[in-house]
Amino acid sequence: MKNRFRILFLASEVSPFAKTGGLADVTSSLPKALYDMGHDVRIIMPKYGIISERKYILREVIRLKKIPVRMGSKEHVTCAKSAFIPDSKVQVYFLDYPAYFSRPELYVDAKTGTDFPDNAERFMLLCRATLATTKLLHWQPQVIHCNDWQTAMIPWLLKHEYAQDPFFAGTATVLSVHNLSYQGSFDKSVLPRIGIGPEVNTSDLEIWDRINFLKSGLVTSDLITTVSPTYAEEIQTDMEQSAGLLDILRRRKNDIHGILNGVDYSVWNPEKDPFISPYDADNLSGKLENKKALTARAKLPFDEKTPIIGIVSRMVDQKGFDLIADVIDKLISLKVQLVVLGTGDERYHKFFKKAAKTNPNQIAAFLTFDEELAHLIEAGSDMFLMPSRFEPCGLNQMYSLRYGTVPIVRKTGGLADTIIDFVLEPEKGTGFVFTDYSSNAMLTAIHHAVTAFQDQKNWIKIQRRGMKVDFSWTQSAENYIKVYQKLESKKRK
């Protein structure tokens, strides 16, 4: 095909192998969509301890049995095994270095609740080993597509240590920012341990007298993408959203592209979902069966006329949990049931345990990660609540639309780009939207939704309208191809 790209995706997590959030869904779905369009796409990620070699049929790669990586005074010898994303032909290389990656968690030590102290070394090794791997494979990527801070040192390495290497002469970089608030910030003492000596100019790495992996990528990558158009605007205009990087982002405004994430409808589709009773927009009776199943699982009394509000989320302030905690009594007084799934801050764990104990007929909280239950909550809930302080893209509101589960969202980031407010546009509305970040504004939107739910004839119209909206990866993948084409012309210049 014309303009067939060789694209290397580098990510710290890829679904279904390792996942803590939406990043893993994107780094699985987007490569699959690009491969289906005819591009040569490969992925590199760490081989974490949680990844089953037998389940995913990881195989040795003869060329990658020994990958020497020097960092400072130490030489680390890693290796890589290979498999395919299930039900696809997208090849994944797993960098295997047990000392850094064979832990049950990805980034945070469960014993301490804090980041692993060697995260700088772990993910610098990932970046250095990635470049070594492509050379050992004799496969020259035209684009290295990096994702978040864990991979953001790749552009810096190419601009500095590999600047004269002819192997990468035709390689351009794009950095996708999935959440600017996670930056990979470390004390300067890590420099020798990640292989950067005192003779190196580290101005591209430093901010607030610390080493910042994300900054390095924002400064040195050829182009930058974010995961929604509104988020791209917000991080260049809003001090809080820019998380201390406003000046850098403004300097690169011509190189920032906001591309909305897509949904993998082979995974999120109520007609074929193996975890639920199937249904579609023409026959919603299966949705009621899922509501019964969800109340049974949550040990809540079933009442067809009582709306269930679902939440599947990390339990942190960013996701609006402070708003929910502020008005939980008022929320319950609206005669709704609340089913919450997620993990996060300990104070929210305690809060929901207590709230569920106090209101056993109205609140159920599952403080864990459970993929099957996440699907059942999407299918069995009537509404889905996402009151985020900021939301780079968000995927659950798009899943909810397809499942006929009406979203209640705050107007920010990708939530603003995907949900049309029923109150303002009753003929087009797909959900309920509030603007102010306040518990009262959220409560008003929930009240509007609960009121609309009483008119079932009209409610079904809202559900069916949402179920017909198409957020498949095809359009998003085409937008990424346009970015790669810009990279190519930029490289030529």
C-alpha positions in Angstrom: 0.0 0.0 0.0 1.0 3.6 -0.5 2.5 5.3 2.6 2.7 2.1 4.5 4.4 3.0 7.8 6.6 1.0 10.1 5.4 2.0 13.5 6.9 1.0 16.9 4.6 1.5 19.9 6.3 1.7 23.2 4.2 1.6 26.3 4.5 0.6 30.0 1.2 -1.3 29.8 -0.8 -3.0 27.1 -4.2 -4.8 27.4 -4.8 -7.6 28.1 -1.2 -8.4 29.3 -0.9 -5.6 32.0 -3.4 -2.9 32.8 -4.0 -0.2 35.4 -6.2 2.1 33.3 -7.2 3.4 29.9 -3.6 3.7 28.7 -3.5 -0.1 28.3 -6.7 -0.1 26.2 -5.4 2.5 23.9 -2.0 0.9 23.4 -3.8 -2.3 22.4 -6.6 -1.0 20.3 -4.8 1.7 18.3 -2.0 -0.7 17.1 -4.7 -3.2 16.0 -6.6 -0.5 14.1 -3.4 0.6 12.4 -2.4 -2.9 11.5 -5.9 -3.5 10.0 -5.3 -0.5 7.8 -2.2 -2.2 6.4 0.7 -0.7 8.4 3.6 -2.6 9.9 3.0 -2.2 13.6 4.9 -3.7 16.5 4.8 -3.1 20.3 7.5 -3.2 23.0 6.5 -3.4 26.7 8.0 -4.7 29.9 7.6 -8.4 30.8 6.0 -8.0 34.2 5.7 -10.8 36.7 1.9 -10.8 36.3 2.1 -11.7 32.6 1.5 -15.4 32.1 3.9 -16.8 29.4 1.8 -19.9 29.0 -1.5 -18.1 28.7 -0.3 -15.7 26.0 2.2 -18.2 24.4 5.3 -16.1 24.7 8.1 -17.4 22.5 11.9 -16.9 22.6 13.4 -14.7 19.8 16.8 -16.0 18.9 18.2 -12.5 18.1 16.9 -11.1 21.4 18.3 -13.7 23.8 20.8 -11.2 25.0 20.3 -7.5 24.8 23.1 -5.7 26.6 22.2 -2.3 27.9 24.7 0.0 29.6 23.5 2.5 32.2 26.4 4.4 33.8 28.9 2.0 35.3 26.6 -1.0 35.0 25.8 -3.3 32.1 22.4 -4.9 32.3 21.7 -7.9 30.1 18.1 -8.2 29.3 16.2 -10.4 26.7 12.9 -10.3 24.9 10.2 -12.8 24.2 7.4 -12.4 21.6 3.6 -13.0 21.4 0.6 -11.5 19.6 -2.2 -9.4 21.0 -5.0 -12.0 21.3 -7.2 -12.3 18.1 -4.8 -10.1 16.1 -1.5 -10.3 14.2 0.1 -7.4 16.1 3.4 -8.6 17.4 4.4 -7.6 21.0 8.0 -7.9 22.3 8.2 -8.3 26.1 11.5 -7.0 27.6 12.4 -9.4 30.3 14.6 -8.1 33.2 13.4 -9.7 36.4 15.3 -7.4 38.7 13.1 -4.5 37.5 9.9 -6.0 36.2 9.0 -9.3 37.9 7.0 -7.6 40.6 3.2 -8.0 41.1 2.6 -4.3 40.6 3.6 -2.0 37.7 4.5 1.3 39.3 3.6 1.4 42.9 4.8 -0.8 45.8 1.6 -2.2 47.4 3.4 -2.5 50.7 4.2 1.2 51.0 1.6 2.7 48.7 4.3 4.8 47.1 6.2 4.6 43.7 9.0 2.1 43.5 12.2 4.0 44.4 13.9 2.6 41.2 11.3 3.7 38.7 13.7 6.0 36.9 16.1 3.1 36.3 13.3 0.7 35.4 11.9 2.9 32.7 15.1 4.3 31.4 16.2 0.6 30.9 12.9 0.1 29.0 13.8 3.1 26.7 17.4 2.1 26.2 16.6 -1.6 25.6 13.9 -0.6 23.1 16.4 1.1 20.8 18.9 -1.8 21.2 16.1 -4.2 20.3 15.1 -2.5 17.1 18.8 -2.7 16.0 19.1 -6.4 16.8 15.9 -7.0 14.8 17.3 -5.0 11.9 13.9 -3.4 11.7 14.0 0.4 11.3 10.8 2.1 12.5 9.8 5.3 10.7 7.8 6.3 13.7 8.5 5.5 17.4 5.2 6.2 19.1 5.8 6.8 22.9 3.2 6.9 25.5 3.4 8.9 28.8 6.4 9.5 31.0 7.6 5.9 31.2 8.7 6.0 27.5 9.3 9.7 27.1 13.1 9.5 27.3 13.2 7.8 23.8 13.1 11.2 21.9 15.8 12.6 24.2 18.0 9.6 23.6 17.6 9.8 19.8 18.4 13.5 19.8 21.5 13.1 22.0 23.1 9.7 22.3 21.9 8.4 18.9 22.1 11.7 16.9 24.8 10.3 14.6 23.5 6.7 14.4 22.5 6.1 10.7 20.2 3.3 11.8 17.8 5.9 13.3 18.3 8.6 10.6 14.9 8.1 9.2 13.1 7.6 12.6 10.7 10.3 13.9 9.1 10.4 17.3 5.6 11.2 18.6 4.7 11.4 22.3 1.2 10.7 23.4 0.2 12.3 26.7 -2.6 10.3 28.3 -2.4 12.2 31.6 -0.1 15.2 32.2 -0.3 14.9 35.9 2.0 11.8 35.9 5.4 13.1 34.9 8.2 10.8 36.1 9.9 13.4 38.4 13.1 12.3 40.2 15.9 13.7 42.2 19.0 14.6 40.2 20.9 11.8 42.0 19.4 9.3 39.5 21.4 10.7 36.6 24.5 8.5 36.9 22.2 5.5 37.6 20.4 6.0 34.3 23.6 6.5 32.3 23.7 10.3 32.0 27.2 11.6 33.0 28.2 15.1 34.4 29.4 16.1 30.9 25.9 16.0 29.4 23.7 19.1 29.1 20.6 18.1 31.0 18.6 21.3 30.4 15.9 19.4 28.4 15.5 17.1 31.4 15.3 19.5 34.3 12.4 21.4 35.9 12.2 22.7 39.5 15.7 21.4 40.0 14.5 17.8 39.4 14.8 15.4 36.5 11.5 15.1 34.6 11.0 12.3 32.1 7.8 13.8 30.6 9.4 17.2 30.1 12.2 15.6 28.1 9.7 14.0 25.8 7.7 17.2 25.4 10.8 19.2 24.5 12.5 16.7 22.2 9.8 14.7 20.5 9.0 15.6 16.9 5.2 15.9 17.5 2.9 15.6 20.6 -0.6 14.2 20.8 -3.1 14.2 23.6 -6.2 11.9 23.8 -8.9 14.5 23.1 -9.1 17.9 21.3 -10.5 19.7 24.4 -7.7 18.3 26.6 -5.1 19.6 24.1 -6.6 23.1 24.5 -6.9 22.9 28.3 -3.3 22.0 28.9 -2.2 25.0 26.9 -4.6 27.5 28.6 -5.3 26.3 32.1 -2.6 26.5 34.9 -4.0 23.6 36.9 -4.4 21.3 33.8 -0.9 22.0 32.5 0.5 20.6 35.8 3.5 23.1 35.8 4.4 22.6 32.1 2.4 25.5 30.7 5.3 27.4 29.2 6.8 24.3 27.5 3.4 23.3 26.0 2.7 26.8 24.7 6.1 26.9 23.0 5.1 23.7 21.2 1.5 24.7 20.4 2.0 24.1 16.6 3.2 20.5 17.3 0.3 19.5 19.6 -2.6 17.5 18.2 -5.7 16.4 20.1 -7.0 13.1 18.8 -9.9 11.5 20.6 -9.4 7.9 21.7 -11.6 5.3 20.2 -13.4 2.3 21.5 -12.6 -1.3 20.7 -16.1 -2.6 19.9 -14.8 -6.1 19.7 -14.4 -5.9 23.5 -17.1 -3.4 24.4 -20.3 -4.4 22.6 -23.5 -5.5 24.4 -24.5 -7.7 21.5 -21.4 -10.0 21.8 -20.1 -9.3 25.4 -19.4 -12.7 27.0 -19.8 -11.3 30.5 -23.4 -10.2 30.2 -26.9 -11.1 28.8 -26.7 -9.8 25.3 -29.0 -7.0 23.9 -29.0 -4.3 21.3 -30.7 -0.9 20.6 -33.7 -2.6 19.0 -34.3 -4.9 21.9 -33.3 -3.6 25.3 -34.9 -6.4 27.3 -31.5 -7.9 27.9 -30.5 -4.8 29.7 -33.2 -5.4 32.4 -31.8 -8.9 32.8 -28.3 -7.4 33.4 -29.8 -5.0 35.9 -31.2 -8.0 37.9 -27.9 -9.7 37.7 -26.1 -6.6 38.9 -28.3 -6.1 41.9 -27.9 -9.8 42.8 -24.1 -9.5 42.6 -24.2 -6.3 44.6 -26.7 -7.7 47.1 -29.1 -4.8 46.5 -32.9 -5.2 46.2 -34.0 -5.2 42.6 -36.6 -2.6 41.6 -37.0 -1.8 37.9 -38.2 1.7 38.7 -35.1 2.6 40.8 -32.3 3.9 38.7 -28.8 2.4 39.3 -25.9 4.7 38.9 -22.7 2.9 38.1 -19.1 4.1 38.7 -16.0 2.3 37.5 -12.9 4.4 38.3 -9.7 5.0 40.2 -10.8 6.4 43.5 -8.9 9.7 43.5 -9.8 13.4 43.7 -9.2 13.8 40.0 -12.1 11.6 39.2 -14.5 13.7 41.3 -14.8 11.4 44.4 -14.5 14.4 46.7 -17.7 15.8 45.1 -19.5 12.4 45.7 -18.3 12.2 49.3 -19.6 15.7 50.0 -23.2 15.0 49.0 -23.7 11.2 49.5 -26.7 11.7 51.8 -28.4 14.1 49.3 -27.5 11.7 46.5 -29.2 8.8 48.3 -32.2 10.9 49.0 -32.9 10.9 45.2 -34.0 7.3 45.6 -31.2 5.8 43.5 -28.8 2.9 43.9 -25.1 3.3 43.6 -22.7 0.5 42.5 -19.0 1.5 42.7 -16.0 -0.5 41.4 -12.4 0.6 41.8 -9.4 1.1 43.9 -7.4 4.2 45.0 -7.0 6.5 48.0 -7.5 4.7 51.3 -9.8 7.4 52.5 -12.3 6.7 49.7 -12.0 2.9 50.5 -13.0 3.7 54.1 -15.7 6.1 52.9 -17.4 3.7 50.6 -17.2 0.8 53.1 -18.9 2.9 55.7 -21.5 4.3 53.2 -22.4 0.8 52.0 -22.7 -0.5 55.6 -25.0 2.5 56.5 -27.1 2.2 53.3 -27.1 -1.6 52.4 -30.1 -1.3 50.2 -28.7 1.6 48.1 -24.9 1.4 48.0 -22.6 -1.4 47.0 -18.8 -0.9 46.7 -16.3 -3.3 45.2 -12.8 -2.1 46.2 -10.9 -4.1 43.6 -10.2 -4.4 39.9 -12.6 -6.9 38.2 -12.9 -6.8 34.4 -16.0 -9.0 34.3 -17.8 -6.9 36.9 -16.9 -3.7 35.0 -18.8 -5.1 32.0 -21.8 -6.0 34.2 -21.9 -2.5 35.7 -21.9 -1.0 32.2 -24.7 -3.3 31.1 -26.8 -3.4 34.3 -26.7 0.3 35.3 -29.2 2.9 34.1 -26.7 5.8 34.4 -22.9 6.1 34.6 -21.3 8.9 36.7 -18.0 10.6 35.8 -17.7 13.9 37.7 -14.0 14.4 36.9 -12.1 17.5 37.9 -10.2 16.8 34.6 -10.4 14.0 32.2 -7.9 13.8 29.3 -10.2 11.5 27.3 -12.2 9.0 29.4 -13.4 5.8 27.9 -16.2 4.7 30.2 -18.5 7.4 29.0 -18.1 6.0 25.4 -18.5 2.4 26.6 -21.7 3.6 28.5 -23.2 5.1 25.4 -22.9 1.8 23.5 -24.4 -0.1 26.5 -27.4 2.3 26.7 -26.2 3.5 30.1 -26.7 7.2 30.1 -23.6 9.2 31.1 -23.6 12.0 33.7 -20.4 13.9 33.2 -18.6 17.1 33.9 -17.8 19.2 30.9 -14.0 18.7 30.7 -11.5 17.1 28.3 -12.8 14.1 26.4 -16.1 14.1 28.4 -16.9 17.5 26.8 -16.0 16.1 23.3 -18.2 13.0 23.5 -21.4 13.7 25.5 -24.2 16.1 24.4 -26.3 17.5 27.2 -29.9 16.4 27.1 -31.1 19.4 29.1 -29.6 21.9 26.6 -30.3 19.8 23.5 -33.3 17.5 24.1 -33.4 16.4 20.4 -29.7 15.5 20.3 -28.8 14.8 24.0 -26.9 11.6 24.8 -26.3 12.3 28.5 -26.3 14.9 31.3 -23.5 17.4 31.6 -22.5 19.9 34.3 -19.8 22.6 34.1 -18.9 23.9 37.5 -16.6 21.6 39.6 -19.0 21.6 42.6 -21.0 19.0 44.4 -24.2 21.0 43.9 -23.7 21.2 40.1 -23.1 17.5 40.0 -26.2 16.8 42.1 -28.3 19.0 39.8 -27.2 17.0 36.8 -28.0 13.7 38.6 -31.4 15.1 39.6 -32.1 16.0 35.9 -31.2 12.4 34.9 -33.3 10.8 37.6 -36.3 13.0 36.6 -35.8 12.0 32.9 -35.6 8.4 33.9 -39.2 8.5 35.1 -40.4 9.1 31.5 -39.4 5.7 30.2 -40.5 6.4 26.6 -38.3 9.4 26.4 -35.5 7.7 28.3 -35.3 4.9 25.7 -34.9 7.5 23.0 -31.8 8.9 24.9 -30.5 5.4 25.3 -30.9 4.4 21.6 -29.4 7.7 20.5 -26.3 7.0 22.5 -26.1 3.4 21.3 -25.9 4.6 17.7 -23.0 7.0 18.2 -19.8 5.5 16.7 -16.5 6.1 18.5 -14.7 3.2 16.8 -10.9 3.4 16.3 -11.1 3.8 12.5 -11.5 7.6 12.5 -9.0 8.0 15.3 -6.4 5.8 13.6 -6.8 7.8 10.4 -6.1 11.0 12.4 -2.9 9.3 13.7 -1.9 8.5 10.2 -2.2 12.2 9.3 0.2 12.9 12.3 2.7 10.3 11.0 2.5 11.9 7.6 3.3 15.3 9.1 6.2 13.6 10.9 7.5 12.3 7.7 7.4 15.6 5.9 9.0 17.3 9.0 11.8 14.7 8.9 12.5 15.4 5.2 12.8 19.1 5.9 
